[in-house]
Amino acid sequence: MWHTMDTQDFFGILSDTTRRRLLSLFLVQGELCVCELTAALDMPQPKTSRHLAIMREAGLLSLRREGTWIFYRLDPQLPLWAYRILETLARDSPNPFGKADSKRLADMVCRPVRCCA
């Protein structure tokens, strides 16, 4: 899918604060399910799912099913240039939500157990 996406589409996806927050969590945590993401962002599930769908359709995310759980992660086929931009954003951009998002995720009770990742 990435061969058809231009940089304007990629940066359009990154223009949204919620999507940048989600991508930062994926960079740090790896694989997460929707319930973990809604807890971390303190956001309703439909809104979180809508952002995930946009990023998945664009080729930024892939998913893995395990029973009733669906786990999302950065797509392993993500081009190096795109991955480097995400890393730079996560490292160098001010993210007032980052620590709070990570804390809410760490404090989440009943996180799903992964049998394989």
GIFENRA-V300859 format. One record per run of one state. SS is the DSSP state (helix for helix, strand for strand, loop for the rest). FROM is the first residue (numbers start at 1). TO is the last residue. If there is no record, write none. Layout:
SS|FROM|TO, SS|FROM|TO
This chain:
loop|1|1, helix|2|4, loop|5|6, helix|7|14, loop|15|16, helix|17|29, loop|30|31, strand|32|33, helix|34|41, loop|42|44, helix|45|57, loop|58|60, strand|61|66, loop|67|68, strand|69|74, loop|75|79, helix|80|92, loop|93|97, helix|98|107, loop|108|117
